[in-house]
């Protein structure tokens, strides 16, 4: 997750648009994991200001991502 976080910080909007379906599915699966450290580290991504303000966790992607992870939360 550390490496993924670093890569996500570098993604441009066009690249993110191409990957968002697979990325959000991966994040959803990680939040649903039986291993608490995987879940904890995935949720910790929301502490990253870059990802939350202009990256894959920004409000722009909330309508897509939130329904995917809401049930697992």
Secondary structure as the mmCIF struct_conf table of DSSP 4:
data_model
#
loop_
_struct_conf.conf_type_id
_struct_conf.id
_struct_conf.beg_label_comp_id
_struct_conf.beg_label_asym_id
_struct_conf.beg_label_seq_id
_struct_conf.end_label_comp_id
_struct_conf.end_label_asym_id
_struct_conf.end_label_seq_id
HELX_RH_AL_P HELX_RH_AL_P1 UNK A 2 UNK A 10
HELX_RH_AL_P HELX_RH_AL_P2 UNK A 13 UNK A 31
TURN_TY1_P TURN_TY1_P1 UNK A 32 UNK A 32
BEND BEND1 UNK A 34 UNK A 35
HELX_RH_AL_P HELX_RH_AL_P3 UNK A 36 UNK A 43
HELX_RH_3T_P HELX_RH_3T_P1 UNK A 44 UNK A 47
HELX_RH_AL_P HELX_RH_AL_P4 UNK A 49 UNK A 54
BEND BEND2 UNK A 55 UNK A 55
TURN_TY1_P TURN_TY1_P2 UNK A 56 UNK A 57
BEND BEND3 UNK A 58 UNK A 58
HELX_RH_3T_P HELX_RH_3T_P2 UNK A 59 UNK A 61
HELX_RH_AL_P HELX_RH_AL_P5 UNK A 62 UNK A 70
TURN_TY1_P TURN_TY1_P3 UNK A 71 UNK A 72
#
